[in-house]
Amino acid sequence: MRLAVFALLLSFTISCRRKPTPDDARALLAGERQLVLASNCNDLGIASDKLLLNLDGKLDGKMEQHVSLSDGQHYDSVTERWQYLPDNRIELNERFNVSRAERNGSRGTEKRFEILIVQFTNPRRFS
């Protein structure tokens, strides 16, 4: 009897951890994402960094990024693309990145290709 109850609980646990399908993952990722500003962003002067992920294709979608710096500068990109990749990754074809030069301490902003790892926090939704 105990073994049967344990097996039943194990099967519920495994089914609750199932990964979302690519279509489910894309639907969950679409929308507005705001950068959580930590103390290491303060010295870069980032006031806000917002991504808008839109679904407009079967495999990828349109991406917008809006960055505001504390000195009043703004960087807006509205023509980029994003794509969900298997194993919980997202590809951003070009994203603004703010960094500080090591030699003179000046701030620089560049666009670059990135792949980010995403974590779905409510896997039960897909059981």
JOTA-V557381 format. One record per pair of residues at least 6 apart in sequence whose C-alpha atoms are under 7 Angstrom apart, sorted by the first residue. I is the first residue (numbers start at 1). J is the second residue. D is the distance in whole Angstrom. If there is no record, write none. Layout:
I&J&D, I&J&D
This chain:
15&127&6, 16&123&6, 16&124&5, 16&127&5, 17&123&5, 17&124&7, 18&123&7, 18&126&7, 18&127&6, 19&123&7, 20&126&6, 26&84&6, 30&53&5, 30&54&5, 30&55&6, 31&52&6, 31&53&5, 31&54&6, 32&51&6, 32&52&4, 32&53&6, 33&50&6, 33&51&5, 33&52&6, 34&49&6, 34&50&5, 34&51&6, 35&48&7, 35&49&5, 35&50&6, 44&98&7, 44&99&7, 44&100&7, 44&107&7, 45&69&5, 45&70&5, 46&68&6, 46&69&4, 46&70&6, 47&68&5, 47&69&5, 47&70&5, 48&67&6, 48&68&5, 48&69&7, 49&66&6, 49&67&4, 49&68&6, 50&65&6, 50&66&5, 50&67&6, 51&63&7, 51&64&6, 51&65&5, 51&66&7, 52&63&6, 52&64&5, 52&65&6, 53&61&7, 53&62&6, 53&63&5, 53&64&7, 54&61&5, 54&62&5, 54&63&6, 55&61&5, 55&62&7, 56&62&7, 59&83&6, 60&81&7, 60&82&6, 60&83&4, 60&84&7, 61&81&6, 61&82&5, 61&83&6, 62&79&7, 62&80&6, 62&81&5, 62&82&6, 63&78&6, 63&79&7, 63&80&5, 63&81&5, 63&82&6, 64&77&5, 64&78&4, 64&79&7, 64&80&6, 65&76&6, 65&77&5, 65&78&7, 66&75&6, 66&76&5, 66&77&7, 67&74&6, 67&75&5, 67&76&6, 68&74&5, 68&75&7, 80&93&6, 80&94&6, 81&92&6, 81&93&6, 82&90&7, 82&91&5, 82&92&5, 82&93&6, 83&90&6, 83&91&5, 83&92&7, 84&90&5, 84&91&6, 85&91&7, 88&117&6, 88&118&5, 88&119&7, 89&115&7, 89&116&6, 89&117&4, 89&118&6, 90&115&6, 90&116&5, 90&117&6, 90&118&7, 91&114&6, 91&115&4, 91&116&7, 92&113&6, 92&114&5, 92&115&6, 93&113&5, 93&114&7, 94&111&5, 94&112&5, 94&113&5, 94&114&7, 95&111&5, 95&112&5, 95&113&6, 96&109&6, 96&110&6, 96&111&4, 96&112&7, 97&109&6, 97&110&5, 97&111&6, 98&108&6, 98&109&5, 98&110&7, 99&107&6, 99&108&5, 99&109&6, 100&106&6, 100&107&4, 100&108&6, 101&107&6, 101&108&7
